[in-house]
Amino acid sequence: MLAMGPFSADGFFARRHYEKFDAVLAMYHDQGLIPFKSLAIGEGVNYTAGLPVVRTSPDHGTAFDIAGKGIADQSSFLEAIFTSADILRMRAGYADMRKNPLRKMSSMLVANAQDEVIKEDTE
């Protein structure tokens, strides 16, 4: 992983430097989330890393002012759900790659081992 920074948040976002990176890590909520929400508009997903559970949220707020009016755009919400599923799948794949197949295989082989039987000719 190649990490760079720190950068000044106002210059970093105003000059569109974020376009050169795959991800942006902000140390404070307002430092990263306000410009993110301003720029993402309907396509962004906020992901909280480092938790034992997957936590994503759409780039918009709760939108209580338009709740029940049938005018809300669900695209960011759906993107947050799809991103959660992708993260869960990646975590499962990572866990699968990191397990020790030799340990499991050896205990399985020992449990299923049968003694060799020598058959004698009776002729």
C-alpha positions as CSV (number, residue, x, y, z in Angstrom):
1,M,0.0,0.0,0.0
2,L,1.4,3.4,-1.0
3,A,0.1,6.2,1.3
4,M,0.8,9.9,0.9
5,G,0.1,13.0,2.9
6,P,-0.9,14.8,5.0
7,F,-2.6,17.3,2.7
8,S,-4.5,20.4,3.6
9,A,-8.2,19.5,3.2
10,D,-9.3,22.8,1.5
11,G,-6.6,22.7,-1.1
12,F,-6.7,18.9,-1.6
13,F,-10.4,18.9,-2.5
14,A,-10.6,22.3,-4.1
15,R,-7.8,21.4,-6.6
16,R,-9.3,18.0,-7.2
17,H,-6.2,16.2,-6.0
18,Y,-8.5,13.4,-4.6
19,E,-8.9,12.2,-8.2
20,K,-5.3,10.9,-8.2
21,F,-6.1,8.4,-5.3
22,D,-8.1,5.3,-4.8
23,A,-9.1,6.4,-1.3
24,V,-8.9,9.3,1.1
25,L,-8.4,9.0,4.8
26,A,-9.5,12.0,6.9
27,M,-8.5,12.3,10.5
28,Y,-11.6,14.2,11.4
29,H,-15.2,13.9,10.3
30,D,-15.6,17.5,9.0
31,Q,-12.2,17.4,7.3
32,G,-13.3,14.7,4.8
33,L,-17.0,14.1,5.0
34,I,-18.2,17.6,4.1
35,P,-16.2,17.8,0.8
36,F,-17.0,14.2,0.1
37,K,-20.7,14.8,0.4
38,S,-20.4,17.9,-1.7
39,L,-18.6,16.1,-4.5
40,A,-20.2,12.7,-4.5
41,I,-23.8,13.8,-4.9
42,G,-25.8,10.5,-5.1
43,E,-22.9,8.1,-5.8
44,G,-20.8,8.2,-2.7
45,V,-20.5,5.7,0.0
46,N,-19.0,6.5,3.4
47,Y,-17.2,3.5,4.9
48,T,-16.0,3.3,8.5
49,A,-12.9,1.1,8.5
50,G,-11.5,-0.8,11.4
51,L,-14.8,-2.0,12.9
52,P,-15.6,-5.7,13.5
53,V,-18.8,-5.1,11.5
54,V,-19.2,-3.5,8.1
55,R,-20.6,0.0,8.4
56,T,-21.4,2.0,5.2
57,S,-23.7,4.9,4.7
58,P,-24.9,6.9,1.7
59,D,-23.4,10.2,0.9
60,H,-26.6,12.0,1.9
61,G,-28.1,12.6,5.3
62,T,-31.3,11.2,6.7
63,A,-33.4,13.6,4.5
64,F,-36.2,13.9,7.0
65,D,-37.4,17.0,5.2
66,I,-38.4,14.9,2.1
67,A,-39.3,11.7,3.9
68,G,-42.6,10.2,2.7
69,K,-42.9,12.6,-0.3
70,G,-41.8,10.1,-2.9
71,I,-39.0,12.3,-4.2
72,A,-35.9,10.8,-2.6
73,D,-33.2,9.3,-4.8
74,Q,-32.2,5.9,-3.6
75,S,-29.1,5.4,-5.7
76,S,-26.6,6.3,-3.0
77,F,-28.4,4.1,-0.5
78,L,-28.3,1.2,-3.0
79,E,-24.6,1.8,-3.6
80,A,-24.0,1.7,0.2
81,I,-25.7,-1.7,0.4
82,F,-23.8,-3.1,-2.6
83,T,-20.5,-1.8,-1.2
84,S,-21.3,-3.5,2.1
85,A,-21.9,-6.8,0.3
86,D,-18.6,-6.3,-1.6
87,I,-16.7,-5.7,1.6
88,L,-18.3,-8.7,3.3
89,R,-17.3,-10.9,0.3
90,M,-13.7,-9.5,0.3
91,R,-13.4,-10.1,4.1
92,A,-14.6,-13.7,3.6
93,G,-12.2,-14.2,0.8
94,Y,-9.3,-12.8,2.8
95,A,-10.2,-15.0,5.8
96,D,-10.3,-18.0,3.5
97,M,-6.9,-17.2,2.0
98,R,-5.3,-16.7,5.4
99,K,-6.4,-19.9,7.0
100,N,-3.9,-22.8,7.3
101,P,-5.1,-25.6,5.0
102,L,-2.3,-27.9,6.1
103,R,-3.4,-27.9,9.7
104,K,-7.0,-28.8,8.8
105,M,-5.9,-31.3,6.2
106,S,-3.5,-33.1,8.6
107,S,-6.1,-33.4,11.3
108,M,-8.7,-34.7,8.8
109,L,-6.2,-37.2,7.4
110,V,-5.4,-38.5,10.9
111,A,-9.0,-38.8,11.8
112,N,-9.8,-40.8,8.7
113,A,-6.6,-42.9,8.7
114,Q,-7.1,-46.6,8.6
115,D,-4.5,-49.2,9.5
116,E,-3.0,-51.1,6.6
117,V,-4.3,-54.6,6.4
118,I,-2.1,-57.4,5.1
119,K,-4.0,-60.2,3.5
120,E,-2.4,-63.6,3.7
121,D,-2.7,-66.1,0.9
122,T,-4.7,-69.1,2.2
123,E,-3.6,-71.4,-0.6
